[in-house]
Amino acid sequence: MAQKCVHKGCGKKFDDPEEDCVYHPGPPVFHEGQKGVRAPSPDAASESIITNPSLQDGAHSTVDDTPAPEPKPAPPEDVVPPPKPIAVSNGTTETSAAPRLPQAPQQAAQAAPQPSPESESDDPSVPIPANKTCRRRGCNAVSSASTGSSSRDDEECTHHPGQAIFHEGSKGWTCCKRRVLEFDEFMNIEGCKRKKRHMFVGSAKDAAKEEALATVRHDFYQTPTTVIASLFLKKINKEKAKIEFSSPTEIKLDLPTMENKRYSTTIPLSGQIDTEKSTFKVMGTKLELTLVKLDGAGWPTLRSDEQRTSEIMQIGPAGRA
């Protein structure tokens, strides 16, 4: 039965093992765009690349006896390469600064911070308010008015114990393998861990701690007579929220939320408002203020302490020349 010769440069099928074979005895070499084979010994071309080498005669073989290429020696880590000359427009050359060596990372200093462990369950002594969302990631269960008073043994919390991952367009969790592209699909990924009872308030210490917000995102637009401003803050407690039009040039806010957050501030306004006619509306994701102007002038910004832009603001239709 015919066999195939495995010598480099041959590849013929043969029946007679003594048949002449012409092949390359050295390994292939690819160097700086050149392609060829290396001489079989240091005496032949001093181990240089031979683009058209002499072929060696011998017998066919089914065993590849071509010597393996020599491994390249690794450059020492502490050797800095010499600076390269840089051509300058006046014909002279300057020497660039030597590159810095990479420093070994410090294991202790650069260790990734571990997330703080979350509470195991709700403290029975802490009351659970209505419309409270479960604090575990991926679980969107909402408490009802009877959650704290009734038995909770039938509750099952499906959540993600890991962290969210956003990498090159894909989205997912570190605790499971599923990845999606759309954010809505990411929000709907079912949890990979199940646990008895939801966690709405956590421990007594967590429930008592309230986070003070220094600022919230806001936006506004205006008409010739009003300014409609929006302050984006989720789940504002309507019963405890305080919005006071204290003077024509400022508004006092005290906005606690259902998630143990509070935003308290005094907003200095860019213009004057009618405190009697101005109104507000608390929504699920924001506070909307309808401010009635006193003089009808345009407001460059909502707050007087904000930096003004160079944009020209126009109210109403443009006049004709």
URWOPE-V868099 format. One record per backbone hydrogen bond with DSSP energy under -1.0 kcal/mol. CO is the residue of the C=O (numbers start at 0). NH is the residue of the N-H. E is the energy in kcal/mol with one decimal. If there is no record, write none. Layout:
co;nh;e
CO;NH;E
CO;NH;E
//
This chain:
co;nh;e
2;13;-3.3
6;9;-1.8
7;23;-3.1
11;4;-3.3
13;2;-2.7
15;18;-1.7
18;59;-1.1
20;57;-2.0
22;55;-2.9
26;37;-2.3
28;35;-2.2
30;33;-2.3
33;30;-2.2
35;28;-3.0
36;49;-1.7
40;43;-1.5
43;46;-1.2
44;47;-1.5
49;36;-1.3
55;22;-2.3
57;20;-3.5
60;5;-2.4
83;95;-2.0
85;93;-2.6
87;90;-1.9
91;87;-2.4
93;85;-3.8
105;109;-2.3
122;125;-1.8
131;142;-2.7
135;138;-1.5
136;159;-3.1
140;133;-2.6
142;130;-2.1
143;146;-1.2
145;149;-1.9
151;154;-1.3
154;196;-1.6
156;194;-2.0
158;192;-1.9
162;173;-2.6
164;171;-2.1
166;169;-2.1
169;166;-2.2
170;179;-2.5
171;164;-3.0
179;170;-2.8
181;185;-1.7
182;186;-2.2
185;188;-1.3
192;158;-2.4
194;156;-3.9
198;134;-3.3
201;122;-2.6
202;206;-2.3
203;207;-1.8
204;208;-1.2
210;261;-2.3
216;231;-2.7
218;229;-3.1
220;227;-2.8
224;292;-2.9
225;222;-2.8
226;290;-3.1
227;220;-1.9
228;288;-3.1
229;218;-2.0
230;286;-2.6
234;257;-2.3
236;240;-1.7
241;253;-2.2
243;245;-1.7
243;251;-2.8
246;249;-1.2
247;272;-1.6
248;268;-2.9
249;246;-1.4
250;266;-3.2
251;243;-2.7
252;264;-1.8
253;241;-2.6
254;262;-1.9
255;236;-3.0
259;210;-3.2
260;256;-2.6
261;212;-2.9
262;254;-2.6
264;252;-3.0
266;250;-1.7
267;303;-2.4
271;293;-1.8
273;277;-1.7
278;289;-2.7
280;287;-2.8
283;234;-2.5
285;282;-2.8
286;230;-2.6
287;280;-2.2
288;228;-2.5
289;278;-2.2
290;226;-2.5
291;273;-2.7
301;269;-1.5
302;305;-1.1
//
